[in-house]
Amino acid sequence: MALEDLLYLQGIGDEYVDYKGETVVIPDADRQGVLRSLMSQSSQVVDEEEIDSPLNDEQIQSRIEELAHHSWTLPLPRFQYCYIDELKMDIFLPAKYQGSIKLSIVSPQGQLSSVVLTKEALMSVEEHVYAEQKYIKYRIDFSSTDITPRLVLGYHQVSIVLLALSLKRFVGCLMVAPRKAFSGHFTDTHSKKRIKPWGVNIQLYSLRSSRQWGVGDFTDLYQLITIVAKKGADFILLNPLHALDIKEPEQASPYSPTDRRRINPLYIGIEEVSEFVYVKSHIETSLWHAKIDNLNETDWVDYNHVFSLKYQCFVLLYQAFCEHEQAKNTSRYRAFQSFISEEGQALQEFVLREEVLFADSNNGMPVDATFFCYLQFVAEEQLQACQVHAKAVGMSIGLIRDLAVGAKSKGAEVGANLPQYATKLSVGAPPDNLAPQGQNWCLTPFDPIKLQQSAFAPFIQLVHQNMRYCGGLRIDHVVGLLRLWCRPINQSRGKGAYVYYPMDTLIAIINLESQLAQCCVIGEDLGLIPDALTQAVANAGFYANEVFYFCKDWQGFFAPKDYKKQSMMMLANHDVPTLAAWWSSSDLHLRFKLSLIESEDALAALLHRRCEEKQQLLDILIWKQLLPSNIAMETLAFSELLMAWVTLCASGVSQLFSVQLCDLLADIHGVNIPGTWQEYPNWQRRLTSTLADLEQDARFLALLDAIHIQRNEQN
């Protein structure tokens, strides 16, 4: 019984509903393996061999006391929150305490407010007995105090002094949050009509231009903004821009970052860096141009060579910066110094680790930690310029960034906040029809208990950093706010279990950061999502994330009027086939070739099912009069189908609509094939057209026009 109590307190689930709708009971051995992995990081157990043996009663009881009782003995929690329309906070006192309490609050703007409260003015809401002593949770209702006007949205420093206990002082944080996240200003200023924003989702590295260095960058993004904004687009949804492994550039998945707080320097547009003017003559030699041209000729990003060439140029730019800006103490250098100061410890943690890893790669380039600060300074400078440009050309949202679900264990993000991460666990997914053995994403999750004990500081910083220089943030695998499937790194500890998180608190933090940054939130909620999470994020004003392929039932694809209104509808995303691949079924043949489909019979069944789905698509397009009734699947040109398909989905009631740029170009190659690593060049595909080509591509521009017309029609 005590062990079961501990599993509950640690938030380790005992069952879940699987992809077939059946309840799966998680084996006790797997749950205990996750528990052992969590406890091996705590002060309770430090011996790995000891933790692989059954937990003894002393260990279990000690941990239960820490989790169930210790918080009652602390008069003021390190972190708590309330809503702006219900201002309150809790304190915990021994029942025998009879003195007054001095409460002091420092607002986010630095204003100090204090009040002395008698015990009679407090409202008792709960009691708890521990070690033969009774404790009482008291609630302070600020509506009856003159502190209320200063309790604005934000993080307030709170302290209480127990005046009858030798003036002992306790400190904590009170977060005042809004009920909802920022949802955007989507009303036309002239007609007052509610607009339905639309845009394109891209893999930034895939953008192609004649001037780039073999990988899409912020200069290309700036140009793309201009192109699509002219057609009325409201946003560009990006892949995660997070920093990746500097030692292994070929490990290019943007969803496997080393630090989600920092930007991948490969996205820096070389020619737009201020210092390029000093190195231009050196770069414009035949030797450099030959290397750049070679990288630009390929259809797949060659990350190793791109990394090598761009970092050689970064060194030259940094040296020019030191010579022309630092040495003269220019305004640009002072801005750089301000950037370093404002970014604080988090930046230093990142750059010091980058310096060590870079030195280990034996590249021989003369760099120091400040060099990596410079790269982050330039990257953020260019990203900000793109968002400013997007708003200047009329985009209602601008950039939408993407936040990955976790980070690699060896990166700066985890290393700098080691106690708050469950380093003995890896995020993944339980078994399903696509991966019968389950999935391991090799990402390190937060330890929910340690995260709370740290006043949620790493999570707050993560959300804050990723809401900068954008009008929206897509949260990948948003169900992680409620639970994550965690697998022990030590495979002898079982196959994993769900670990639950303080969902309401995490959502409240996101709501606050969203309102402060004026950044709307899209929660990627594909797959099996518990009703509790679905309702919570909807109530918080998050936009759901729908993909056309999955908007169907046994009768066929949903009509546009039946799309989820509070959502972003996407025709496809990075984890599913492109539209051209889906229509031609080439994705199924490729999966069979990669042994992801086990037999020819299984392939035949999937091809038959795909044929039925294609007919269902034609049926709804014909019903909506987007294709003629006598159309034949075999003779239908894909360009004609694509126009009808895009028009259909753009006409839906979803508040936001997005389509992949590669789909508008009818690319057949997928971005990523789940279940593969080295079998397929994931995250490497470049677009088939350059940005200059797009500006002259009549079919592409006509598709954008069709989307814009549909999004502006009354439904």
N, C-alpha and C positions, 0 to 999 in steps of 0.2 A: 504493500500500500504506500509506503514512504517513497519507494522508487517511482511509482506512478505519479505521486504528488510532485516529485522533482521534475519529471518529464513535462508535466503540465506547466510548472513554473518557468521552465526553460523555453516553453513555447514549441515543443516538439510534437507535431500532430500524430494522431493514431490511425486516421483513415482519410480517404478522399474519394471523390467521384472521378472515374477515369473517362477516357475518350468514348467508351461505349455506353456511358451512362450508368455503369455499375459501381457499387461501393467497394473499394479496395481497402482491406485492413492491413496496415503496415506492420510487418513482423516485429515483435519485441526486440529481437536481436539487432535489427536495423535501426530502430529508434534509440536503443542504448548505444549503438556505435556512434551515432551523431552526438549523443550526450557526452560520451567519452571524449570525442574530438573537441567539443566545446570546453569541457572541464580541463583538458590537458593544457589549455591556455590560461587557466585561472590559477590563483595562488593555492587552490585547494590541492592540486595534483601537479607535480612537475616531472614525474618519472614516466616516460612513455611505456615502459614495460609494465609498470604498476597499473596504468590506466587500461591496458588491454586485458587485465584480469577483472573479474566482477567487482563492481563498486561495493565497498564494505559499508556497514551501517553508519560508521563515524563520518565517512566522506559524504554520504547522502544527507545525513542530518545537518552537518555543517553547512552544506550548500543550501539546504532548505531554509535554515536560519538566516543566511545572507539574503536570500531572495524574498522570503515571505515576511520576515520580521524586522530586518535592519532598518528599512525605510521609516518605520514607525518611530524609531528612536532619534531621528533627525528632525528637528523642529521645522526646517525649511528645505523642501526638495531643491536639488540643484537646478532643475528645469521644470516648469509647468506652463500651461497656456490657458488662455480664455479667449472668448470671442468678443469683438468690439461692441456687440449689442448685449453682452452679458458679462460685465466686468466683475471678476471675482478671483480669489486665490485661496489656497489651502495652506494651513500650517498644522503641525503635529505637536501636541504637548502631553506630558504626563498628566493624568487625571488629578493628581494631588497638587499641581502647580496652581497657585492662586493669585499670582502677581499680574501686573500689567505688561503690555508688549508695546515697544516702540517700533513702528513700521516706517521704513524709509525707502523711497523709490526714486531712482535716477532714470529719467526718460531717455529715449534715443537721442534727443537734442541736448542732453546734459542738464536738464532742469531737475532740481532736487525738491521732493515733497516728503513731509514727515507727518505722522499722526501717532498719538498714543491711544491704545485701545485697551479697555478693561476686558477681563475674561467674560463678563456678562454681555459684552457687545458682540461676542463671537457666536456663531451658530454651530452647534455640534451636529455632525453628519454621519459619523461612524466611530465605533469603538473597537479596540483590539487589545488582547491580553498577551503579554510576552514576559517570560521570566518573572511571573507572579506580580507584574506591574501592569496597570491599565493605562492605555494611551488613547487619546481622543483626537480625531481629525476635526479641525474647526475650519469653517468657511468664512472668509471675509467678503462681504458684499460691498463693493466700492460705491454703489449708488447712494449709500448713506453717508459718504465722506466727501470732503472737498478736494480729494485727489483725482476724482473722475475726469475733470477736463484735461488733465495732462496724460491720461492713459490713451495715447494715440497708437495707431498701428506700429508695431516694431518690437524690439527686444529691450526690456526694461531691467535694469539692475535693481534687485530687491535685497533688502537686509532687514532682519528683525533682531531686536535686543530684548532679552528676557530681563526686565528691570528688577525682578526679585531674585535673580540668579547671578549675582556679581557682574551684571552688565555684559553677560556673554553674548557675542554677536554671531549671527549665522547669515550666510549670503546665498543668493541663488538668482535665477533668471525667470522673469515672467514675460512670456511672449503674448502679445495682444494680436490676434489674427482676425481676418475677415472670414465670413462664412463661405465665400466663394472666391475662386481664382478670377483673375482678369479675363474677360471674355472677348475683348476687342471692341473697337468703335466702328461698327459696320452699318452706318447710316449715311446715305448721300446727303451732303450738306445743302444741296439745292432742292432736290425733290422730296427729301425726308424719307425716301423709300429705303427699306432695309435691303442692303446688298448681300449677295452670297459670294464671299471671296473664293477665288480659284488660283491655282498656280501649278508649278511643275516640281516634281521631286527628282533630284539628281544625285549621282555619286560625283562629288567634286573632282576627284582624280580623273574621271572619265572624260571631262570636257577636253575639247581638242581645238588647237589653234596653231597657226604657222609660227608664232613667236615663242611658244612655251618650250619647256625643257623636258618633254616626254611625260608630263603629268599635269592635269588640270590644276589651276591655282587661283588665287584671289583676283588676279588681273582678268582672268577668263570669267570668273564669277561676275565681276563688275560689268563686263561686256554683255553677258547673258541677261543680267538685270535690265539693261537698256533694251535689249531685243524683245523680251517678253512683256516688259512694262508698256511698250508701245501698243501692244495688243490687249492691254487691260488686265494683265495678270496682277494679283495682289500679293503673291509670295513665291519664294523658292524654298522648298524643303530640302535640307542638306543631309548627307550622311554624317555620323559623328565625326567631329574634327579633332578628337582627342589625340594626345601624344601616344605614339606607338614605340615598340621596342627598337631602340637605336642600334642595338647590336645585331639584330636580325631584320633588316628592312623588308625582306621578302615575306615576313609574317605580317601581311598587310590588312588583315581584317580590322575595319574601324570599330568593330564591336568587341575587340580584344585589346583594349588599351593598357598602357602602363600607368597613365595618370589622366583621369577625366577632367582635371582642373586646368590642364594646359593644352596648347594647340600643337598639332603636327607641323613642324617648320617646312615640310615639303610643299605646303600650300602657299608659301610666300611667292609672290610674283616678283622675280628678280629685277626686272627693268623698272618697276615702280618703287623700289627702295630708294630713298633719298641719296644714299651713298653710291648708287650705281653710276652716277655721272663721273665719279673719280676712277672707276675701274672699267668703264665702257671701252676704252681703247684697247685694254688688255684682253677683254672678253671677245671683242670683235676681230679676232684673228682667225685664220683659216682652220687652225687646229681645234679651237673651241667650237667653231661653227660646225665642223664635221661631226664632232661628238653630239652636239645638240640635234643636228639633222638626223643622225642615226637613231636617236631616241624617239624622234618625232615620226619616223617612218613606220614604226611598228603599230599593230592593232592592240597590243597588250602592254600594260605598263611594266617596264623592266626596273623594278624598284631598286635593286642593288646598284645598277649603273646610274639611275636618276639620283639616288642618295649620294653616291660618290661625287658626281659632277656638281650637284647643287651645293653640297657642303664645301667643296673646294671654293666655290664662288662666295659662299657665306663667309668664309675666312677672309677673303679679300675685302668684302664689304665691311666686315668688323674692323679690320685693320685700317681701312679708310675712315671709319667712324672714329676710331681712337685718334687718328692723326688730324682730322679736320674738325671734329666736333668736341671730343674730350679735351684735347690739348688746348683748345681755344675757349673752353667753357661756354659753348654756344647755348642758345635757348633750346635747341634740340637735345643737347646733352643734358641740360637741366631737366627737361621733360623725361628723359630716360632715368635719371636719378630719382625723380618723383615716382615713376612707375615701379622701380625696385622697392622704394620705401612703402608705397601703398600696397604692393603685393605681399610684402612681409615674409614671414617664415615659410609660407607655403611655396613661394617661388624659390627660396634658397634650398629647401628640401629637394625640389625637383632638379635644379641646375647642378647641385653638388653630386647627385646620383648620375646625371647625364655626363658630367665630366669624367667620373670614374669609368663608366661604361664605354665612353668614347675612347679613353686612353687604352682600355683593354682590347679594343679592336685593332690596335697597331696600325692605324692609318697614317701616323706621322704628322698629322696636321697640328700646328701650334695653337692650341685653344686653352681657355681657362673657364671657370664657372661664369664669369661675366659675359663671355661669348654667348652662352646659352641664355642668359638674361636678355641679351640683345636680340636674339632670334625670337623670343617670346614677345618682346617689345614691338618688333616689326610685324609679327604675325597678328597681334591684337590691333595694331594700328591699321593694318590693311583690312581686317575683318570689320572693324568699326566703320571704315570708309565705305565698304560695301553696303552696310545697313543704312548709313546716312544717305548714300546715293539712291538706294531703293525707296526710301521715304521721299526724297526730293523729286523723283520721277513719278510719284503718285501711288506707289504700292501702299495699301492699307495696313499690311502686316510687315512686309519686307522679308527678312530671313527667318526661317524656322530651323532651329538647331535640333540635334538629336542626342539624347543622353543614353549611353550604354548601361546595361544592367549591373555591370561589375567591372573590376580591373584585375589585371594579372598580379599574382602574389609577389613577384620580384620587382615591381615598379615603385616609383616614389610615392604614389598615393597610399598604397598599403603600408609601405615601409615607414612613412612619416606618421601614420596613425595606427601602428601595429596593435596596440591593445584593443582597439575598437573593431578589428577585423577578425573573422573566424578563419585563421590561416590554415587550420587543419581540415577545412571543408572546401568544396568546390561547387559552384552553382551549376545546375543542369536541369534535366527534366526526367520524370518517371517514364517507365516503358509505355509506348503507344504503338499504333499500327505502322508508323514510319520507322521507329527505332525500338524494336522489341526488347533490346537490352538497356534501354534508357539512354540518356545523353549526359555528357560531361563537357561543359563549356570552358573549363579551366579558368574560371573567374572566381575571385575571392569575395564572399559575401560579408556584410557587416555582421558582427555579433550583436543581436538585438539588446541583450542585457548591458553589455559594455557601451553600446551606443547611447542608451539612456543615461548611463552613469557619467558619460562625457558631456551631458547636456546637449546631445545631438550636434555638437560642433562640426564634425566631419561632413555630416549630411547637409547641414545648413550651408557650409562653404561650397559644397559640390553643386547644389542647386543655384546658389547665388552666382557662381562663376559661369555656369552654363546658360544663364538668362541674360548675360551681357551681350550687347551688340546684336540683338535680334528682337523680333516681335512675337515669337512663339517658340515653345520647346516641346518636342515630342519625347515622351518618356518611354523608352523601349521596355517591353515586358512589365507593364505597369502593375501587374498582379504582384510584383515584388514588394509593393508597399504593404501587402497583406501577408504574403508567404513566399518562400523560395524553396525549391527542391534542392537540398544540400547533400552532397555525396562526400563521405570521408576520403581524404587523400590516401590514407592507409586503407587499402581495399579489404583487408581482413576485418574491418569494422562494419562491413555490410554495404548495402546498395543505396542507402540514403533514406531520407524522410523529409517531410515538409517542416520548415522552421518558420514560425509566425513572428510578425513584427508589429509594433504599435501603430497600426494603420492610421487611426484618427489623428495622432500627433504628427505623423509624417505628412499627411494631407494638409493639415493646418499650416505646417511650415511652408509647403509648396504654395498654398494660397497666399500667404503673406509675401513671400518672395515674388510671386507672380504679380501681385498688385503693386508692390514697390517698383518693380522693373517694367510694369505695363506690358507684360509678356503672357500671352494666352498659352494654355496647356493642352496638349493632345496626349492621351494615354493609350499606348498600343495594347489593346485588350483582345487580341486575337487568340483563339484557342479556348480551352476550358477555363472560364473565369467564374469564381464563386459569386453568388448573388450579392453577398455582403460587399464585395469590392465594387461590383458594377453599380450598385445603388449609391455607395459612398462617393465615388468619383463623379457620378452624374450630379449628385446633390452639391458637390463642390464646384460645379461648372466646368469640369474638364470636358474636352471633346473626345468622344470615342474614336476609334480608328477602324474603319471598315475597309475590306478589300472585296472587289466585285466578285471574284471567283467563289467567295464564301457566302455571298448574299443570296442564298437559294434554299429551297426545301425540295421535297420529293416531286413537287409539281413543276419546278423549274426556277429560273432566276426571278428575283423580286422585281416588281414594277418600281420605277423611280419614286413614286409617291410613298412607297413602303420602306425606303431607306430610313435609317435612324437619323432623326433631324439634328440632334446635338452630336454631330460626328464629323470627321473628315473621311469622305469617301475617296478611296484610291482604286484605280483600275487594277494596279498590280504594285508589288513592292519588291525589295531586293531578295526575298526568300522564295518567291514563286516564279514560274516561267514568265517570260515576256509574252505580250499578246500574240506576237507572230509565232513564237515557239508553241504556245498553247494551241493556236488554231491549226498549225501544221502537225501537231503531236510530236514534234522533234524532241521535246523535253522528255517524253516517255522513252523514246528510242535511246536517248543519251543516258538516262538513268539505268536502262537495261545494260547498255555497254559498260557502265561503271559498276555493274553488279549491285546496284541499289534496288533492282527488281529481280527477284530470285529465279524466275523461270520464264520460258517462252509462253507458257499457258497464262501466267500472271500478267505478262505484257499484253497478251491478246485480250484478256478481260479488261485491262485498263484502257486499251485502245477502243474497245467496244463502248465502254462507259464514256470515254471522251467524245465519241461520235454522237452519243445521245445528248451530251451537254452542249455540243456545238449546234445540234438541231434546236435545243431549247433556247439557245442564244438567238438563232435565226427567227424562231417563233416570236420572241418578244420584240425583236427589231421590226418584223413584219407587222405585228399587232400595233406597234407605235407608229407605223407608216414611215419608217426610216429606210426600209428596203421594199422593193416590189413583191407582191404576193407570189409571183411565179418564179422567184429566184431559185437557182439550183446551187447547192453547196459546192459542187465540183467546179462550177464555172465562175463563181463569185470571186472577183478580184479583191485581194486583201486590202488594197487602198480604199476601195468602196466600203468594205466591211468596217475598216478602222474608223472612217468618218461617221458611220452610223453608230458604232459602238461608243465612241467618245461622246457623241451628241446625246445618246441615251443616258449615259451616266451623269453627264454634266447637267442634265435637266432635273436631276433628283432633288429631293428636299433637304439633303444633307447641307448643313450650314457651310462647310468647307469642302472643296473638291480639288483633287490633285491627280496628275497623270505623270508617269515617268517620261523623262525626255527621251530615253532610248526606245520607249514604246511609240512615241510620236514619229520616230525615225524607222519604225518597223524592224528593229534589230532582233535577230533570232537568238543571240547569245545571252545567257542568263548572267546576272550579276554574281549570284552565289547559289550553289547547289547544296542545301543542307545535307549533312551526312558525309560530305567529302572534305578532304584536307589537301592532300597532294595529288589526288586523282584528277582534279579539275582546277584551272587557274582562276579561282575565286578572287573577287575584288581587284581584278586586273584589266577588265575589258574597257577599251577606249571607244568613244562614240564613232560611228561610221562617217560623220560629217563634222567639218570644222565650224566654228562659230560664224565665220564669214559665209560659209555655205548656207547656214541656217537663215541668214538675213535675205538670201536670194531664193530659198526653197519654197516654191508656191504651195506645195502640198502641206508642208509643215505650217506655214503661215495661215493657210485656210483652216487647218485643224484648230489653231489658236483662236481664230475668228469664230468658229463654230462654238467653241467652249464659251467664249465671252458672251455670245448672243444668248445661249441657253441659260447662263448664270444670271443674266439681267432680265429675263422674262419672268412675268408673274406666274406663280404656280397655283 
